[in-house]
Amino acid sequence: MEELIATPPTIGSYEDDNIITLEWQEHIRRRPGMYIGKLGDGNSADDGIYVLLKEVLDNSIDEFMMGFGKTIEVTVKEGFVSVRDHGRGVPLGKVMDVASKMNTGAKYDSKAFKKSVGLNGVGIKAVNALASFFRIQSFRDGETKQVEFCRGIITNETHKEATKESNGTLIEFMPDIKIFSNYEYQDTYIESLLKNYVFLNSGLIIYYNDKKFMSRNGLVDLLNENMTSEPLYPIIHLQGEDIEVAFTHGNQYGEEYYSFVNGQHTTQGGTHQTAFREALSRTIKEFYNKNHDYSDIRMGIIAAVSIKVEEPVFESQTKTKLGSRDMGPNGPSVSKFISDFLKKDLDNFLHKNGEISEAMLKKIAESEKERKAIAGVTKLARERAKKSNLHNKKLRDCRFHFNDSKGELLEETSIFITEGDSASGSITKSRDVNYQAVFSLRGKPLNSFGMTKKVVYENEEFNLLQAALNIEDGLDDLRYAKVIISTDADVDGMHIRLLLMTFFLQFFPELIKKGHVYILQTPLFRVRNKKEIRYCYNDDERIQAIDALGPNPEITRFKGLGEISPDEFKYFIGKDIRLDRVSLRKEDLVKELLEFYMGKNTSERQNFIIDNLVVDEENL
C-alpha cells in the first residue's frame, strides 16, 4: 500500500487526517497509467485493454517456456475475456494471493522462472483491480479451487474440490467500463499479439475464438508476416542459446526492427536492439573489409532479434523498452553477448553463402551511391529549412514533446497537417497549445512516387515537413506521437491525402508501420434547431439527427475545414476526436500498391474504376 497526501480541506492545514493510505486495488484504479500505460478504447494496439490480456497471457507463456503446457485457449466475446492454459496450475493454497496480494508471485525465485517476462508481482493484480469481474481457477493434480473478485474486492471463494480437468489455470475477466469507457476489442490487435507469441515460442499452439495460431520457423515467420516489400535475398536466420535473429534487406528506405526479450515485444527497443544494430553493422563491415558507412549497411534492413535475459529490467511497467545492460547477475553484458554471437555465426554464414553475401553487397553499394548523390543537397536543405523560419511560417508548434524525466515521446502530442491557411487558422485557434501542433501545406504536394530520397531535400514542402517531424535520421527523435492528415472531405482533399501517404510510404514507411499516421474525421453536416446542435459524420447520422430534432431543422453541409469556425472545431479535435489510423497489412506490398495508385498507368486505373463502379439506381 502507498501513502498519499490528500487534498487539504483548508489552506495551510497539514494534520494527521491529511495522510491517507490507499488499498492496493484503489491505488491501481486511481493511477492505472502507472500499470498499463494509456487507457484508450481499443483502437490502438497499445491501449490498456490489450495490456490486461497480455498480463494474463504472459503467465501462461512463462509456463510454456518452463516446459509445461503447449496449448493455450483464448476467447474474447463482447468484451469478456477467458484464458485457459495447461501448465502446472497455481498452487491451490495461493490462488487468492497471486491475484490479490501485491508483490506476490513465483517469479522472484529465479529457479522456478529463470527467464520470465513478469518479475514484479503486479501483473494480474492490475487486471483484477481494473475489472468489474475477475475469476481465477486453478487445476492441479486432480483438485481445483477458484476465487472471484469485483474491482479487486473478493466476492466468492470456493474450497478445494475434485476435478477431472487437466492441470493449468483459467482466468476470466471483464474490463471495468468505469475505467475503460466505450471500449471494444479488435481482432486485428489481438491476433497480432498472439502471432508474436507463437513466432517466439516454437511448438506453442494458441487457439483464439477457435482459430489456430502456431509457427514452425520462428522469427522467419514473423518477418514474412510483417514485411511489406519483397526481400532482396532469402532471410538469414541464426539461432543460439538465449538468442535468435533473422534479417534481410528490402527495396525501402529506413530501418525496420522487431525486438523481443523473454517473449516480450519491446516496441520501443532498448539495450538489446541498440546492441544488435551496432553489432550487425560492424560484423558486415568487417566481413567485406571495406570502409562502408553504417547507415548504408542498414538502409532498407528488416530485422528481428530475440534474447532471453535473467531478471530483465524494463523502463516501464508495460515492458516496452529494455533497460538491462547485462544478460543476468553473473552473465556478460547484453552488448558483448550479441556482438560475440553475430561475429561468429553471421560471419560464418556469409562465408558459406556467396549468393546472399553478393546480394547484400549490391544493396549496400546502391545505398552508398544514393547517399552520396544527396549529400550536397542535404546540407543546403538544412540551411534552407533554418532560413525559412520554420516555426513561424509553416509550423505552429506545441509546447511539450517529451517526458522530461525519461526523454520519452508524450503520447498526447500530435501534429495536424492541413491544406491552406483557412483550415490551419481554424485548427490553430482551437487546438491545445500544449500538445497539438499545426503544419500548413501550400497547395498540393508533389507526387513523389518513383523518386529517390533526394526529392525530400529538394522539395521545400517535404523538406520542411521532414524537419518539423524530425525524422531525417529515423523515428528515435520523432516529435509527435500522432501525425494527423487533416484535409477536406472532397476530391482535392482526398488527392492530398494520397500524395502525403505516398510520401510517407516511399521514404518513411516505419512512421505508418509504427502506428503514427492518422486521418482526421470531421463532420460533413451540422443539424440544429433552437435547442440543440448535432454534428454528423455521414448521411446515416444526418438522417438520425433530422428525425431526433423534429421538423425543419437547419442543415449545413461543410464543404471544407475552413468553413468550420474555431469555436466549433475545438469539439472535433478534443477528447472526442475521431481518427482513422493508417495501417499496412502483410498483403500491402508498398511498391506494387503505389505503382497502381500513383504510377503512370492512368488507363489501368480508369478501367478499375469503371469495372468497380456501383450505381445507386434508386437515386438516379
Backbone torsions as a table, in degrees:
resi	resn	phi	psi	omega
1	MET	NA	151.0	-176.3
2	GLU	-119.5	141.8	178.1
3	GLU	-91.6	133.8	178.8
4	LEU	-127.7	153.0	176.0
5	ILE	-90.4	119.1	-179.6
6	ALA	-73.7	164.7	177.5
7	THR	-66.9	122.0	-177.3
8	PRO	-60.6	133.4	179.8
9	PRO	-66.9	-30.0	177.9
10	THR	-136.9	151.5	-178.9
11	ILE	-61.3	129.4	177.9
12	GLY	88.7	-9.3	-179.3
13	SER	-78.8	131.0	177.2
14	TYR	-152.0	85.0	-175.7
15	GLU	-120.9	-175.6	-179.8
16	ASP	-56.2	-37.3	-176.3
17	ASP	-69.3	-15.5	-179.8
18	ASN	-79.6	-13.3	-179.9
19	ILE	-96.8	120.7	179.1
20	ILE	-121.4	154.6	178.5
21	THR	-118.4	122.3	-179.3
22	LEU	-90.8	138.8	169.6
23	GLU	-67.4	157.9	-173.7
24	TRP	-56.3	-42.6	-176.4
25	GLN	-70.3	-31.9	179.3
26	GLU	-70.4	-36.4	178.2
27	HIS	-64.1	-42.4	178.6
28	ILE	-63.8	-40.8	-177.2
29	ARG	-71.2	-31.9	178.0
30	ARG	-75.7	-31.1	-176.9
31	ARG	-130.5	61.3	-177.5
32	PRO	-62.6	-29.7	-178.7
33	GLY	-60.5	-27.7	178.6
34	MET	-66.0	-25.1	-172.2
35	TYR	-108.1	-33.5	-175.2
36	ILE	-128.8	13.1	-179.0
37	GLY	73.2	-144.7	-177.0
38	LYS	-74.8	154.4	-178.9
39	LEU	-78.0	-64.9	178.3
40	GLY	68.0	-179.5	-178.2
41	ASP	-122.9	9.4	179.3
42	GLY	101.5	0.4	-178.2
43	ASN	-91.0	2.2	174.7
44	SER	-131.9	147.1	-175.4
45	ALA	-63.3	-25.2	-178.1
46	ASP	-99.0	15.2	176.6
47	ASP	-66.6	155.2	-173.0
48	GLY	-58.4	-33.7	-177.4
49	ILE	-64.3	-28.2	177.1
50	TYR	-79.0	-30.0	175.6
51	VAL	-65.8	-38.9	176.9
52	LEU	-59.0	-47.5	178.9
53	LEU	-61.5	-43.0	-177.9
54	LYS	-65.1	-37.6	179.0
55	GLU	-61.3	-38.3	177.7
56	VAL	-70.6	-45.7	-178.5
57	LEU	-63.7	-35.5	-179.0
58	ASP	-55.9	-38.5	178.7
59	ASN	-64.7	-40.0	178.8
60	SER	-68.2	-38.7	177.9
61	ILE	-65.0	-39.5	178.3
62	ASP	-61.0	-37.8	176.7
63	GLU	-62.1	-44.6	178.7
64	PHE	-61.6	-43.5	-179.0
65	MET	-63.1	-26.3	177.4
66	MET	-86.7	-0.1	175.0
67	GLY	98.7	18.9	-176.6
68	PHE	-127.7	117.6	173.6
69	GLY	81.9	103.4	-177.8
70	LYS	-96.6	-1.1	-178.1
71	THR	-123.6	136.6	176.4
72	ILE	-130.6	133.2	177.1
73	GLU	-108.8	124.8	-180.0
74	VAL	-119.3	129.6	177.3
75	THR	-129.6	131.2	174.7
76	VAL	-131.3	115.0	-179.8
77	LYS	-132.8	117.5	177.3
78	GLU	51.0	42.8	176.0
79	GLY	87.0	-8.4	-179.9
80	PHE	-92.8	129.4	-172.8
81	VAL	-114.2	136.9	176.2
82	SER	-134.5	130.2	178.0
83	VAL	-130.3	119.0	179.5
84	ARG	-121.7	119.4	174.9
85	ASP	-108.9	175.0	-178.5
86	HIS	-127.5	42.6	175.5
87	GLY	-82.0	-149.9	-176.7
88	ARG	-77.8	-19.9	-174.9
89	GLY	83.2	141.8	177.7
90	VAL	-64.5	135.0	174.3
91	PRO	-50.0	129.4	-169.0
92	LEU	-60.9	-29.3	-179.9
93	GLY	-74.8	-7.9	-176.2
94	LYS	-120.9	13.1	-176.8
95	VAL	-58.9	-46.0	-179.9
96	MET	-68.3	-40.3	-175.1
97	ASP	-63.5	-43.7	-175.7
98	VAL	-67.1	-19.9	-178.8
99	ALA	-99.0	-12.0	-171.2
100	SER	-141.9	1.5	177.1
101	LYS	-116.6	116.8	-178.4
102	MET	-60.8	150.3	178.4
103	ASN	59.0	35.1	177.6
104	THR	-120.9	127.6	178.3
105	GLY	171.9	170.4	-178.8
106	ALA	-88.2	-8.2	-169.0
107	LYS	-83.8	0.0	171.8
108	TYR	-76.3	-22.4	179.9
109	ASP	-91.8	103.0	-174.3
110	SER	-65.8	-14.2	177.4
111	LYS	-71.7	-32.6	-178.8
112	ALA	-83.9	-39.1	-179.6
113	PHE	-134.8	85.6	-171.7
114	LYS	-67.3	-43.8	-176.7
115	LYS	-130.1	69.4	-173.2
116	SER	-92.7	160.3	174.6
117	VAL	-79.0	-50.2	-176.0
118	GLY	-96.9	124.2	-176.3
119	LEU	-127.2	-3.3	-170.3
120	ASN	-104.1	1.8	176.7
121	GLY	68.7	22.6	-178.8
122	VAL	-108.5	-50.4	-177.8
123	GLY	-2.5	-92.8	-173.8
124	ILE	-71.9	-13.7	173.0
125	LYS	-65.2	-37.4	176.8
126	ALA	-65.9	-40.8	177.7
127	VAL	-61.5	-45.3	-179.6
128	ASN	-58.2	-48.4	-176.4
129	ALA	-66.6	-29.3	-175.3
130	LEU	-99.6	14.7	-178.8
131	ALA	-117.6	137.9	176.2
132	SER	-74.9	-21.9	172.8
133	PHE	-141.2	132.5	178.1
134	PHE	-144.1	128.5	178.6
135	ARG	-133.1	133.6	175.1
136	ILE	-123.4	130.5	179.4
137	GLN	-134.1	130.3	-179.6
138	SER	-112.1	139.1	175.8
139	PHE	-117.0	121.7	-173.6
140	ARG	-150.2	113.9	174.3
141	ASP	52.3	48.3	174.6
142	GLY	82.6	5.7	177.7
143	GLU	-128.6	157.4	179.3
144	THR	-142.4	154.5	177.0
145	LYS	-150.5	142.8	179.3
146	GLN	-138.2	153.7	178.6
147	VAL	-137.7	137.6	178.6
148	GLU	-116.5	147.6	-177.9
149	PHE	-136.3	160.5	170.0
150	CYS	-133.1	112.9	-178.5
151	ARG	54.1	38.9	176.8
152	GLY	86.7	-5.0	-179.9
153	ILE	-99.1	127.8	-177.4
154	ILE	-66.3	134.4	179.4
155	THR	-118.2	-21.4	-179.4
156	ASN	-161.8	138.6	177.5
157	GLU	-140.9	129.7	-179.8
158	THR	-99.9	161.2	172.4
159	HIS	-82.1	170.1	175.5
160	LYS	-62.0	138.2	178.4
161	GLU	-135.0	156.2	176.5
162	ALA	-72.7	147.6	179.2
163	THR	-149.4	153.3	174.8
164	LYS	-102.9	1.3	-179.8
165	GLU	-69.3	150.8	176.9
166	SER	-71.7	158.4	-178.9
167	ASN	-57.4	151.4	177.4
168	GLY	147.2	-172.3	-177.5
169	THR	-131.4	138.3	174.7
170	LEU	-116.4	126.3	175.1
171	ILE	-126.1	129.9	176.8
172	GLU	-126.1	141.4	178.6
173	PHE	-156.7	158.7	175.0
174	MET	-127.4	113.8	178.2
175	PRO	-54.5	139.5	-175.7
176	ASP	-74.4	122.7	-179.0
177	ILE	-67.9	-14.8	175.1
178	LYS	-71.9	-23.6	178.0
179	ILE	-100.1	-45.4	-177.7
180	PHE	-110.2	85.9	-176.9
181	SER	-79.8	137.1	176.4
182	ASN	55.0	37.3	-179.7
183	TYR	-84.3	157.9	175.9
184	GLU	-153.1	127.2	176.8
185	TYR	-71.7	134.5	177.9
186	GLN	-106.3	127.5	-179.6
187	ASP	-55.9	-37.4	-176.9
188	THR	-56.3	-46.1	-176.7
189	TYR	-74.6	-37.5	178.5
190	ILE	-65.8	-44.8	-178.6
191	GLU	-64.7	-37.4	176.6
192	SER	-62.1	-42.4	177.9
193	LEU	-61.2	-46.7	-177.4
194	LEU	-68.0	-36.2	177.9
195	LYS	-62.3	-41.3	178.2
196	ASN	-61.6	-39.2	178.4
197	TYR	-59.9	-46.8	-176.8
198	VAL	-74.6	-31.5	176.4
199	PHE	-60.9	-34.1	-174.8
200	LEU	-92.7	-5.3	-176.6
201	ASN	-136.5	83.6	-179.3
202	SER	-58.8	131.4	-178.9
203	GLY	99.0	-15.9	178.7
204	LEU	-76.9	138.3	176.0
205	ILE	-122.4	126.9	177.0
206	ILE	-120.6	128.7	173.5
207	TYR	-102.8	123.2	177.0
208	TYR	-117.5	112.9	-175.5
209	ASN	47.1	43.8	177.2
210	ASP	74.8	4.6	175.0
211	LYS	-93.7	134.0	-172.0
212	LYS	-95.2	135.5	176.6
213	PHE	-126.2	128.4	174.9
214	MET	-159.3	164.1	-178.9
215	SER	-142.6	139.5	177.3
216	ARG	-104.7	-21.3	-172.8
217	ASN	-115.8	14.7	172.4
218	GLY	56.2	-126.3	-174.3
219	LEU	-67.5	-20.9	174.2
220	VAL	-64.3	-42.9	176.6
221	ASP	-63.3	-37.8	180.0
222	LEU	-62.0	-46.8	-179.7
223	LEU	-65.4	-43.0	178.3
224	ASN	-61.3	-30.9	179.1
225	GLU	-72.1	-32.6	-171.1
226	ASN	-104.4	-17.1	-177.2
227	MET	-68.1	135.3	176.5
228	THR	-117.7	17.7	170.3
229	SER	-141.6	150.3	-177.7
230	GLU	-68.9	137.5	177.5
231	PRO	-68.4	145.3	-180.0
232	LEU	-81.1	-16.0	176.2
233	TYR	-157.4	159.9	-178.1
234	PRO	-55.1	142.8	-178.2
235	ILE	-59.1	129.0	175.6
236	ILE	-82.9	123.7	-174.8
237	HIS	-125.0	116.9	-177.3
238	LEU	-126.0	138.3	-179.4
239	GLN	-134.6	144.1	175.0
240	GLY	-149.2	-176.1	178.7
241	GLU	-68.3	119.6	178.4
242	ASP	70.4	16.2	176.8
243	ILE	-152.0	143.6	174.2
244	GLU	-145.9	133.3	177.9
245	VAL	-134.2	151.8	175.0
246	ALA	-148.7	137.6	178.6
247	PHE	-160.8	160.4	172.4
248	THR	-155.8	-178.5	173.2
249	HIS	-116.8	148.9	175.7
250	GLY	-126.6	165.6	175.4
251	ASN	-79.8	73.1	-179.8
252	GLN	-150.1	163.0	176.6
253	TYR	-90.9	161.3	175.5
254	GLY	80.4	-178.5	179.8
255	GLU	-121.8	142.1	-175.2
256	GLU	-128.8	116.3	-175.8
257	TYR	-125.9	144.9	171.8
258	TYR	-127.5	112.9	-175.4
259	SER	-120.5	148.0	-174.3
260	PHE	-142.3	146.9	173.9
261	VAL	-132.1	119.9	-179.4
262	ASN	52.2	37.0	178.9
263	GLY	85.0	-3.1	-179.6
264	GLN	-92.0	126.2	179.3
265	HIS	-75.9	107.1	-179.6
266	THR	-88.1	85.8	-173.2
267	THR	-64.7	-23.0	178.2
268	GLN	-101.6	13.7	175.9
269	GLY	73.8	-133.1	-177.5
270	GLY	132.9	-163.8	-173.5
271	THR	-61.8	-35.2	-177.8
272	HIS	-71.5	-39.2	180.0
273	GLN	-69.2	-40.7	177.0
274	THR	-61.9	-44.7	179.6
275	ALA	-63.4	-39.3	-179.7
276	PHE	-64.9	-45.7	-179.7
277	ARG	-58.7	-45.8	-177.1
278	GLU	-69.5	-44.6	-177.7
279	ALA	-67.4	-38.3	178.1
280	LEU	-61.8	-48.0	-179.8
281	SER	-61.8	-44.9	-177.4
282	ARG	-65.1	-43.3	-179.0
283	THR	-63.6	-43.8	-180.0
284	ILE	-66.9	-41.4	178.9
285	LYS	-61.1	-43.5	-180.0
286	GLU	-69.3	-33.4	-180.0
287	PHE	-63.9	-45.5	-178.8
288	TYR	-79.7	-16.2	178.4
289	ASN	56.1	39.8	176.8
290	LYS	-127.3	158.4	-176.1
291	ASN	-84.2	57.1	179.5
292	HIS	-71.0	143.5	172.8
293	ASP	-76.6	137.5	-178.4
294	TYR	-57.2	-35.7	-179.4
295	SER	-64.7	-32.3	177.7
296	ASP	-72.1	-37.2	178.5
297	ILE	-64.2	-38.6	-173.6
298	ARG	-92.5	-10.4	-178.2
299	MET	-61.5	123.2	178.8
300	GLY	83.1	7.9	-177.7
301	ILE	-76.0	143.3	175.9
302	ILE	-127.5	113.8	-168.9
303	ALA	-141.7	154.9	174.9
304	ALA	-135.8	140.1	176.8
305	VAL	-137.1	135.3	179.1
306	SER	-133.1	128.3	177.4
307	ILE	-130.2	161.2	176.5
308	LYS	-119.2	124.8	-173.3
309	VAL	-123.5	138.2	174.2
310	GLU	-77.4	131.1	177.4
311	GLU	50.0	58.8	-178.7
312	PRO	-64.3	148.4	176.2
313	VAL	-113.2	121.6	178.4
314	PHE	-105.7	159.9	-176.1
315	GLU	-88.8	1.4	175.5
316	SER	-156.9	162.9	179.2
317	GLN	-60.5	-31.8	-178.0
318	THR	-81.9	0.1	169.2
319	LYS	58.2	45.9	-179.1
320	THR	-97.1	-6.8	-179.5
321	LYS	-146.4	124.1	-178.9
322	LEU	-77.9	133.7	176.9
323	GLY	-109.1	-13.7	-177.9
324	SER	-59.7	137.6	175.7
325	ARG	-103.2	-13.6	-179.4
326	ASP	-122.1	155.2	179.9
327	MET	-73.8	-16.6	179.1
328	GLY	175.9	176.3	-178.0
329	PRO	-53.9	-35.0	-177.7
330	ASN	-119.7	16.2	-175.5
331	GLY	-97.4	175.9	177.0
332	PRO	-73.2	172.6	175.5
333	SER	-69.2	153.9	177.4
334	VAL	-57.7	-41.8	-178.2
335	SER	-62.4	-47.3	-178.6
336	LYS	-67.0	-39.9	-179.0
337	PHE	-60.3	-48.2	-178.9
338	ILE	-70.1	-40.6	-179.6
339	SER	-62.5	-45.5	-179.8
340	ASP	-63.2	-40.0	-179.4
341	PHE	-63.8	-49.2	-178.3
342	LEU	-68.0	-39.3	-179.0
343	LYS	-58.7	-34.7	180.0
344	LYS	-87.6	-57.9	-170.4
345	ASP	-74.3	-41.7	179.9
346	LEU	-70.3	-41.6	178.6
347	ASP	-60.3	-43.2	177.3
348	ASN	-61.8	-42.7	-178.4
349	PHE	-61.6	-46.8	-177.4
350	LEU	-65.0	-34.4	177.4
351	HIS	-67.2	-34.3	-176.1
352	LYS	-86.2	-17.2	-174.7
353	ASN	-122.9	80.9	-174.1
354	GLY	-62.6	-38.6	-178.1
355	GLU	-64.5	-40.1	179.1
356	ILE	-68.5	-43.6	-179.4
357	SER	-64.5	-33.6	176.6
358	GLU	-68.6	-41.0	178.4
359	ALA	-64.4	-38.5	178.5
360	MET	-66.1	-43.2	-180.0
361	LEU	-62.7	-38.6	177.9
362	LYS	-61.6	-43.0	178.8
363	LYS	-64.3	-41.7	179.7
364	ILE	-63.1	-40.7	-179.8
365	ALA	-65.1	-39.4	178.0
366	GLU	-65.0	-41.0	178.7
367	SER	-64.9	-39.7	178.8
368	GLU	-64.4	-42.9	179.6
369	LYS	-60.6	-44.1	-179.0
370	GLU	-69.4	-39.3	179.3
371	ARG	-60.3	-43.1	-179.3
372	LYS	-68.4	-31.6	-179.5
373	ALA	-66.9	-31.7	-178.0
374	ILE	-100.4	0.7	-176.2
375	ALA	-58.7	-41.5	-178.5
376	GLY	-67.8	-45.5	-177.2
377	VAL	-72.0	-24.1	-180.0
378	THR	-61.3	-47.1	-179.5
379	LYS	-63.6	-44.4	179.2
380	LEU	-64.3	-38.4	-178.7
381	ALA	-65.4	-39.8	178.9
382	ARG	-63.7	-41.8	178.5
383	GLU	-65.5	-39.0	180.0
384	ARG	-65.6	-37.1	179.1
385	ALA	-62.4	-38.9	179.0
386	LYS	-69.0	-42.7	-178.6
387	LYS	-67.0	-26.9	-178.8
388	SER	-73.1	-2.2	179.3
389	ASN	52.6	55.4	-172.4
390	LEU	-46.1	-46.6	-171.8
391	HIS	-70.7	-10.9	177.2
392	ASN	-105.7	-37.3	-172.7
393	LYS	-88.3	-44.8	-172.4
394	LYS	-108.9	-34.0	-170.9
395	LEU	-118.1	123.0	168.1
396	ARG	-99.8	97.8	-170.0
397	ASP	-78.5	164.3	174.1
398	CYS	-96.8	172.6	-173.9
399	ARG	-83.0	-35.2	-173.1
400	PHE	-121.1	143.6	178.6
401	HIS	-130.6	-39.7	-172.6
402	PHE	-126.1	154.6	172.6
403	ASN	-72.3	118.6	-174.5
404	ASP	-61.4	-35.1	-175.4
405	SER	-74.0	-35.8	-176.9
406	LYS	-116.9	-10.6	-178.6
407	GLY	73.6	15.7	-179.0
408	GLU	-85.1	147.1	178.4
409	LEU	-64.4	131.1	179.6
410	LEU	-74.7	129.3	-176.3
411	GLU	-68.2	-16.4	179.7
412	GLU	-78.8	-15.0	-173.4
413	THR	-73.9	140.4	178.6
414	SER	-150.8	157.0	175.6
415	ILE	-131.8	127.6	178.7
416	PHE	-93.9	121.8	175.0
417	ILE	-95.6	114.0	-172.1
418	THR	-115.2	163.4	175.8
419	GLU	-108.2	118.8	174.7
420	GLY	85.0	163.7	-175.1
421	ASP	-75.7	-32.1	-176.0
422	SER	-67.5	-44.8	179.4
423	ALA	-66.1	-44.3	-179.3
424	SER	-65.5	-32.9	178.5
425	GLY	-65.5	-43.5	179.5
426	SER	-63.9	-44.9	-179.9
427	ILE	-67.1	-40.1	-179.0
428	THR	-59.7	-40.8	-179.3
429	LYS	-74.8	-21.3	-174.9
430	SER	-98.7	-18.5	-169.0
431	ARG	-70.5	166.4	169.5
432	ASP	-87.8	108.6	-172.3
433	VAL	-66.4	-16.4	179.5
434	ASN	-72.8	-37.6	-170.7
435	TYR	-129.1	-6.2	-176.1
436	GLN	-117.6	122.4	178.7
437	ALA	-109.0	163.4	-179.7
438	VAL	-133.2	130.5	175.6
439	PHE	-118.7	125.2	-174.2
440	SER	-103.0	121.2	175.1
441	LEU	-80.5	151.5	174.1
442	ARG	-109.0	99.2	-178.9
443	GLY	73.1	-165.5	-179.0
444	LYS	-81.1	136.1	176.6
445	PRO	-68.3	165.7	178.1
446	LEU	-71.0	144.4	170.7
447	ASN	-76.6	107.3	-172.0
448	SER	-91.8	4.5	-177.7
449	PHE	-60.8	133.9	176.9
450	GLY	82.4	-4.3	-180.0
451	MET	-91.1	161.7	176.4
452	THR	-89.2	173.2	-176.3
453	LYS	-67.0	-9.6	176.7
454	LYS	-57.6	-32.6	-178.1
455	VAL	-64.9	-27.2	179.8
456	VAL	-61.2	-34.2	-178.2
457	TYR	-91.5	-27.9	-177.6
458	GLU	-82.4	-26.6	179.8
459	ASN	-90.5	122.7	-173.9
460	GLU	-60.0	-43.6	-178.7
461	GLU	-60.6	-47.7	-179.1
462	PHE	-66.9	-39.1	-179.9
463	ASN	-61.6	-45.5	-178.4
464	LEU	-71.8	-35.9	178.2
465	LEU	-66.3	-44.0	176.8
466	GLN	-59.1	-42.1	179.7
467	ALA	-66.2	-39.5	179.8
468	ALA	-63.4	-41.8	-179.8
469	LEU	-77.5	-22.7	-179.0
470	ASN	63.2	50.7	-175.4
471	ILE	-118.7	15.5	-177.8
472	GLU	-57.3	-39.3	-177.0
473	ASP	-106.7	24.2	-179.7
474	GLY	112.2	-174.9	-174.1
475	LEU	-92.4	-0.2	-176.1
476	ASP	-59.3	-31.8	-177.7
477	ASP	-113.2	21.8	176.3
478	LEU	-53.5	135.0	-171.9
479	ARG	-96.9	-5.6	-178.3
480	TYR	-140.2	135.4	179.4
481	ALA	-73.2	-30.3	-180.0
482	LYS	-125.0	125.7	173.8
483	VAL	-105.9	108.3	-168.2
484	ILE	-108.6	112.9	176.9
485	ILE	-77.6	119.3	-172.3
486	SER	-123.0	88.1	-177.0
487	THR	-122.0	165.5	178.1
488	ASP	-65.0	152.6	179.7
489	ALA	-89.3	50.7	175.7
490	ASP	-128.5	-175.3	-176.0
491	VAL	-60.2	-45.0	-179.9
492	ASP	-63.7	-41.3	178.9
493	GLY	-62.8	-41.8	178.0
494	MET	-63.9	-38.4	179.1
495	HIS	-63.4	-42.2	178.7
496	ILE	-63.6	-39.2	176.0
497	ARG	-56.1	-48.5	-178.5
498	LEU	-62.6	-39.9	-179.8
499	LEU	-65.7	-39.7	178.2
500	LEU	-69.1	-42.6	179.2
501	MET	-66.1	-33.5	175.2
502	THR	-62.3	-43.2	178.3
503	PHE	-59.1	-48.6	-179.2
504	PHE	-66.6	-43.2	-179.4
505	LEU	-64.4	-36.7	-179.0
506	GLN	-69.5	-47.8	-168.1
507	PHE	-113.5	-22.8	-178.6
508	PHE	-136.1	57.2	-176.6
509	PRO	-60.4	-27.8	-179.8
510	GLU	-64.5	-27.4	178.0
511	LEU	-60.0	-37.5	177.9
512	ILE	-80.7	-43.9	-177.8
513	LYS	-62.1	-32.5	179.5
514	LYS	-84.4	3.2	173.6
515	GLY	79.5	30.5	-177.1
516	HIS	-96.8	-13.5	-173.2
517	VAL	-103.1	132.2	-176.1
518	TYR	-135.0	160.0	171.9
519	ILE	-111.0	127.6	177.9
520	LEU	-78.7	128.8	174.7
521	GLN	-99.1	123.7	177.2
522	THR	-121.7	156.7	-175.2
523	PRO	-66.7	145.3	175.1
524	LEU	-89.1	-27.4	-174.8
525	PHE	-134.1	150.5	167.0
526	ARG	-119.2	123.5	179.3
527	VAL	-118.5	125.5	-176.4
528	ARG	-150.6	153.8	167.2
529	ASN	-124.1	-163.1	-175.5
530	LYS	-70.5	-18.9	-174.8
531	LYS	-107.9	-23.7	-170.0
532	GLU	-146.5	148.8	174.9
533	ILE	-123.6	133.7	175.1
534	ARG	-127.0	136.4	177.1
535	TYR	-105.6	132.6	-171.4
536	CYS	-121.6	133.0	-175.6
537	TYR	-97.4	-6.6	177.9
538	ASN	-157.8	176.6	-177.0
539	ASP	-66.2	-35.7	179.2
540	ASP	-61.8	-44.4	178.8
541	GLU	-65.5	-35.8	178.5
542	ARG	-63.3	-45.0	179.7
543	ILE	-63.6	-42.2	178.7
544	GLN	-63.1	-39.3	-179.9
545	ALA	-66.2	-40.6	178.8
546	ILE	-62.9	-43.3	178.7
547	ASP	-63.3	-38.0	-176.2
548	ALA	-75.7	-33.7	-174.7
549	LEU	-90.4	-3.9	175.7
550	GLY	89.4	-173.1	-173.6
551	PRO	-69.0	145.3	171.4
552	ASN	55.6	46.2	174.1
553	PRO	-73.7	158.2	176.6
554	GLU	-80.2	127.6	-177.5
555	ILE	-118.9	124.2	178.2
556	THR	-115.7	130.4	176.2
557	ARG	-100.2	116.3	178.6
558	PHE	-78.1	120.1	-179.2
559	LYS	-88.5	-20.5	-179.7
560	GLY	-161.4	164.6	-178.3
561	LEU	-64.0	-30.3	-178.9
562	GLY	-65.6	-18.6	179.2
563	GLU	-82.0	-12.0	179.6
564	ILE	-89.1	123.0	-176.2
565	SER	-69.5	154.1	177.8
566	PRO	-56.4	-35.6	179.4
567	ASP	-62.7	-32.8	177.8
568	GLU	-83.8	-36.4	-173.9
569	PHE	-60.8	-30.5	-177.0
570	LYS	-61.6	-24.2	178.0
571	TYR	-75.4	-24.3	-173.9
572	PHE	-94.3	-12.0	178.0
573	ILE	-121.8	16.3	177.0
574	GLY	-95.6	-144.6	-175.0
575	LYS	-65.8	-22.2	179.7
576	ASP	-98.7	21.3	-178.4
577	ILE	-57.9	139.6	177.3
578	ARG	-107.1	119.2	-178.2
579	LEU	-127.9	140.4	171.8
580	ASP	-109.2	119.6	-179.1
581	ARG	-77.0	134.7	175.3
582	VAL	-83.3	123.3	-175.5
583	SER	-129.5	161.0	176.3
584	LEU	-119.0	134.4	176.7
585	ARG	-106.5	167.7	180.0
586	LYS	-54.2	-41.6	-175.6
587	GLU	-78.6	-6.0	179.9
588	ASP	-87.2	74.7	176.4
589	LEU	-67.1	114.8	-168.7
590	VAL	-58.5	-46.3	-176.5
591	LYS	-59.9	-48.0	-179.1
592	GLU	-67.8	-38.2	179.6
593	LEU	-60.8	-49.1	-178.5
594	LEU	-69.5	-36.2	-179.2
595	GLU	-62.3	-37.6	179.9
596	PHE	-72.5	-47.8	-172.8
597	TYR	-84.8	-27.4	-173.2
598	MET	-122.3	2.2	-179.2
599	GLY	-81.9	-165.8	-175.8
600	LYS	-93.9	11.4	-177.8
601	ASN	-85.0	58.8	-175.0
602	THR	-58.1	-45.4	-177.4
603	SER	-64.2	-36.1	178.4
604	GLU	-63.9	-41.0	178.3
605	ARG	-67.9	-38.5	178.4
606	GLN	-61.6	-43.8	178.6
607	ASN	-63.5	-37.1	178.3
608	PHE	-63.0	-42.9	179.5
609	ILE	-64.2	-45.0	-179.4
610	ILE	-62.8	-44.0	-177.7
611	ASP	-67.7	-26.4	-176.0
612	ASN	-109.7	13.3	-179.4
613	LEU	-70.9	128.6	177.0
614	VAL	-105.6	122.7	-178.0
615	VAL	-99.5	125.7	176.2
616	ASP	-88.1	90.4	-173.7
617	GLU	-64.4	-29.5	-177.6
618	GLU	-66.3	-27.3	-176.3
619	ASN	-108.4	16.7	177.2
620	LEU	-71.1	NA	NA
